[in-house]
Amino acid sequence: MFVGRLAPEKGTGTMLAAWDRLAKGIPLKIVGDGPLKDQVVRAAAGRSNVEWLGHRPLADVHALMRKADVLVFPSYRSNLLVSQSTDGLHPPRETGESL
């Protein structure tokens, strides 16, 4: 699952290209909106394993993230920290540190 702004610096195009090559049978849910929205919508329409969910309320995003097996962060700029506890995944947050 990918959650974020659909923009070049977020690695959206790279993620879709990699999904084509490496994850043909693995489903990918994409939550977000942005300048690459049309590219993502076309990608989802042409692939049975990619689903674009659009912009969602924060409560929905948290529920979807808790159900996800994997969260994908292909960003070229963000440094994110995702933690897990007994109640599920906690939403990513900016760390401000280089990884």
Secondary structure, DSSP 4 states (H G I P E B T S, - for coil): -EES--SGGGTHHHHHHHHHHH-TTS-EEEE--STTHHHHHHHHHH-TTEEEEES--HHHHHHHHHH-S------SS--EEEEEETTEEEEEEE--S--
